[in-house]
Amino acid sequence: MMSETEIRNRKIIRAVTEKEKALCPGALALIGVYGSFQTGDIHPYSDLDLLILINDDRGWQLGTAFIQDDEDIGHDIYCTGWEWLRQDALYEHPHIAKLMDAQIVYCADEAYRAELEKLREQVRNRLAAPFGEDDLRKAEKALKEAMLSYAEAMAAERLSEMRSHAGNVIWYAENAVAMLNKTYFRKGVRRRFEELNAMKRRPDSLCEMIGSITEASTADSLKECLTRLVRELKRCFDREKQSLRTAGKPAGGDSLKGTFEEMYSNWHGKMVLAAETGSRYLAFMSLVSLNGMFSGIAGENDIASYDALSVYDPDDLQKTAEGFDALLRDYLREYRKAGLTEKRYSDIDAFTADYLSSGSGMTS
C-alpha cells in the first residue's frame, strides 16, 4: 500500500502531465525524480524534487511553486530545458545530480530517454578520464570565487553581511574540492560533510573548519575561521597543482633556457637602484614580478620553489637587494643542474663577436 507521501507525489506528477496535454502538447519530454526521494534521505518535510525536462518555451508554463498547508511543506515545480542539461553535461560545477541520478517516472518518447542517456554517458566519460590541466582549471575557478567571497567578507562592516559572504566562501570551497576530486554531490545538504570527508583531495579537517565558521559568534572569530579555511584550501590546491604539473616534467634545457639571464636583466638593476634611492615601491613590485616568473617556471618544471617576497624588508632595501641576489644564486644552481650555463661576456665586444659568429639570433 502506498504511503500518503507517495500518493501526494504521484498526484503532483500526474498534474504536470495532464496540464501539458491540455496547455502545451508535445512540450514535455520527460519527468524524473531526484533529491531525497531518489536517495532515500526522506524526512517529514521532504518536498518532491523533479526534473521536468521541456522541449520548447511553451513548457515553461508547467512550472510553479506553492505551499501545502496540511503538511506545512513548500513545493517548487520548475522546468529544465535541454540546453541547461547540455551545459550541466560539460561538468563545470558539481551540482549535476539532477542530470545524472534522476529516476525517470514519465517519458513522452523513448528518444528523449536515449538523448538523456547520451548526456549522462558524456559526463561519465569526463569523470572517468585522468585528472588533467582542464580539470584543474575548472576546480581553480571555484577556488577563485571562494577567495573573492573571502575578500568581501573581510571588508564587510556588519556581522550579518560578513556571514552572508562567509556562506559563499563555504559554497565555493565545497565546489572547489568536489571539482578537484572529479566528482559531484549526489546527496542533499544534510549529507554534505559525509560526501566531502569521502573525497581524497581535500584539506585536513575540512568539515571541522566549515563547521567552525557556522559556530563563530563574533566578527573576529569569523574572520579567523574563514582565514584558516581559505589558507588550507589554497595549500591543498598548491599541492595538487605541483603534483600534476611536474609529473613527468623534469627540468630541462629547452624549458629553462634563458630564464636566469632574463631575471637578471629584468630586475637586478632595478633592485640595486631601489636600494640606492630608497624606493620601496620599485623593490616591492620588482619582487612581485620575479615571484610571478618563478611561479610560471615551477608550473612547468620539477624545480625548487622560490618565494621572492620573503627577502623584502621595507626598512632595509640594501638587505632586500642582497636577498634578491641570493635568490638568483640559488636559482642558478637549478639552472646548472638542468645542464645550462648562463651567458656571460666580459664586455660588449666579446658579446658581439660571439653573437655574430653563432649564426643564430638571441633567445628571448
N, C-alpha and C positions, 0 to 999 in steps of 0.2 A: 504494500500500500504506500502511495506517495505521501510524503510529508506536506504540511501546509506550505513550507517554503518552496518545495518542488512544484507544487500546484501554482503558486504565485509566479515562479519563474516561467513556467510553461505559458501562463496567460500573457505575460509580457512579450514573449517571443511570438506567440500567435497573433497578438495585437499588431506587432510590427509587420508581419507577413500579410495580414488582412488589409492593413492600411495601404501597403504598397500596391496590392491588387486593385484597390478602389481609387487610389490617388495618382499613382505613378507606375503603372505596369511595366515590368522589364527593368526598372531602376535598381532593384535589389539583386545582388549576385549571391550572397550567402550570409549566414549568421553563425558566429562561433562564440563559445563561452570560454572566458579566461578568468584570471584572478582567483579569488578564494574558492569559488565553486568548481574551478578546474583543478586547483592544487589540493583541495580538501581542507584548507585552513578556514573553515567556516566558523563564524561567531554569531551571536544573536542579532547583531546589527549589520551583517553582511548584505551589501547590495549586489545586484547582478551585473557583472562586467561583460559587455557584449561587443564582439567585433561585428558591426553591421556594415558590411562591405557593399558600397554602391557603385553602379556603373556610370552614372552621369549626374549632373547637377540637380535633376528632379528629385533624386534620392535624399537630398538634404532635408526635405520636408518630413522625413521619418524621424528626425532627431527631436528630442525634447528632454526636459528634466522636471521631476515632480517629487513631492513629499507624500509618503504613505502614512497617514496619521495612526492607523490602527496598530502598526508595528514600529512607529516612530523611526522610519527609515527613509532616507532620501535616495532617489534613483536618477542617474543621468544616462539617458538613452541617446548616445551620439553616434554619428556615422563616420565612416572612414572611406576615402576614395582610393582607387587603385594606385594613384601616384604617390600617396602617402606611404602605402606599403612598399612600393618600389624604393622610396627613399630610405625606409627602415632597412630594407634588404642590403643597402650599401654599408650597413653596420658602422655608422658614425657615432652612435651612442648605445648604451647597454639596456635601454628600455624597449625591448623588442619582443617581449613575451606575447603580446597580442598577436604579432605576426607568427611567431614560432610555435606557440603552445595552444592556441585557441582550438577547442574541440568543436568541430563543425556539427551543428544541430539542424541546419537548414541549408539547402543548396539548390538554387534555381536551375542550374545546368552543370553537369559534371565537368564541362570545360573550365568553369570557374575554379573548381576544386583543383584541377590539374595545373592551372596557372598559379594558384596559391602555392602548390607544392613545388613548382619551379623556383619561386622566390625563396621558399624555405631551404631548398637544396643549395641555392646560391649562397645563403648565409652559412649553412653547414660547411660548405667548402671553404669559405673565408675563415671560419673559426678553426677548421682542421689544419689549415696551412701553417707552416712555421712562423713564429713571431719575427717580423721584419721591420724595416725602416718606416713603411707606411703605417703599420700598426702603432709604432712608437709615436708617429706624428699625430695620429688620432687621439692617443692617450694624452699626449702633451697639450692638445687643445683644451681638454677638460682641466688639466693641471693649471694652465694659464688662467682659465676662468676662475678657478679656486683662489689663485693668488690675487687676481683683480678684486674679487669679493673680500679677500682678507684686507687689502689696502683700503677698501671702502669702509670696512668695519673699524679699522684703526683710526680713520678720520671722522667717524661718526661722533656726534655730540651727545645724543641721548642713548641710554642703555637699550631702549626698545629698538631704536634704529640699528644699533650695533648688533643686537640679536637677530634682526632681520637679515643683515649681511652675513652673520655667522651661519645662519641656516643655509645660505647659498654656498658658503665655504664647504659645509658638510656635503651638500648635494653634489657639487662638482668634484670633491675629493673622492666620494664613493664612486662616481662615474669614472674618474681617472684610474682608480685601482681596478675596476672591472675591465676597462679597456686595456689596461696593462696586462691583464690576465686572459685577454681574448675570450671573454665570456659575457653573459647578460644576466640580469636579475630575473629569476624565474618565479620568485615568491613575493609576497607583499611586504610593506614596510615593517610589519611586526617581526618578520624573519630576516631582516636585512643584516643584522650582526652575524647571524648564523651563516649566511652566504658569504659575507666578507671574510670571516675567520677561516673559511674553507679555501680561500684564494692564496696561492703560493707567493706571488709577487705583491707584497704589501709591507707597510711599516710594522714593526713590532708594536703590540698593544694598540693597534689602530682603533678598535672599537672602544677601548677604555678612554682613549683620547677624545673620541667623538662624544662619549658619554659625559666626560668632564665638561665639555662645552655646554651641554644641556643643563648641567648642575650648577654652573657658575652663577653667582648671585650679585656680583659687582662688576663694574666695567673693568677694573684692573685684573680681576681673576679671569674674566672672559678673554681679555687680550692675551693673558699669559697662556691660557689653554689653546687659543687659536694659533698663537705663535708656535707652540710646540707641535701642533698637528701639521701646520704648513711646512715647518722646518724638516720634520721627519718624512713627510711625503716627498719633499724635494730631494732629500737624501736617497730615498728609495728609487726615485726616477734616475738620479745620477748614477747609481749603481747599475741599474738595468741598461741605461744608455751606454755606459762604458763597456759593459759586458757584450752588448750587441755590436757596437761599432768597432770594437777591437778584435772580435772573433775572426781569426784567420787573416788579420791585417797587421802583420809585424811592421815595425818602422822600416822604411826602405828609401833608397836614394831618390827615386822619382818623386815621392810624395813630400819629402822634406827639403829637397834641393833648393837652395837659395833662401830658405826661411831665416837662417841665422843672420845672413847679410842684410836681409830686409828689416829685421828687427833693429839691428844696429843702425841702419840708415835712417829708419823712421823715428827712433826715439832716443838714441844715445845723446845726440847733440841737444835735443830738447831738455833732457834731464840735466845735463851739465849747465845749460842756460838757466833752467829753473832754479838750480842751486845758487848760481851766481847772482841772479836778480831777485831771488826771494819770491818767485811766482808759484804759489801753491796750486793755483788753477792749472798751470802748464804741467806741473809734475803730476798732479792727480789725474788729469784727463789723458796724459800720455800713458800712464799705467793702466787706466781703464781700457785704452785701445790695445795695449800689449796683452792684457788679460783676454780680450776678445780673440786675438790671434792665437794665443795659447789654447783656448777652448776649441777653436776650429781645428787646430792640428791634432789635439788629443782625440777629437771625434773621429779622426781618420787613421790614427796610428796608435800602436801599443807602446806609448811612452809614458814617462813620469808625469804627474800632474803638477801644475805650477799655479801659484796664487800671487799674481803681481802686486795686488793691493796690500799684501801682508808686509811689504817693505816701506809702505808710505808712512811717514812721520811728519805731520804738518809743522811741528816745532823744530825739525832738523832736516832741511831739504838736502844738505850735503850728505847726511847719513842715508837719506832716501835715494840719492843718485848712486851712492856706493852699493846700496841694496839692489838697485837695478842692474848694475854691472855684475854683481854676484849671481843674480838670476840668469843673466846671459852666459856666464861662465858655466853654470850648471847645465843650461840647455846645450851649450857647445859640446859638452861631454856626450849627450844623447846624439847630437849631430854626428860626432865622430864614430860613435858606436854603430851608426847606420852606414858607415863606410864613406862618409862625406868629409871633405876638407874645405874649410872656409877659404874663400878667395881673398887674399891679401897681397897688396903691392906696396913696395917701398915708396913709390911716388907715382904721379900721373903718367910719366913717360913709360915706366915699367908696365902700367896698365895698358896704355895704348899700343905698345909693341906687342903685348900678348894678345890683346883683343883683335888687332888687325891680322895677326898671323894665324888665329884659330879657325877662321873661315866660317864662323857662326856668330850670330848676334847674342847679346846679353839675355840671360834668362830672367824674366820678370818674376 
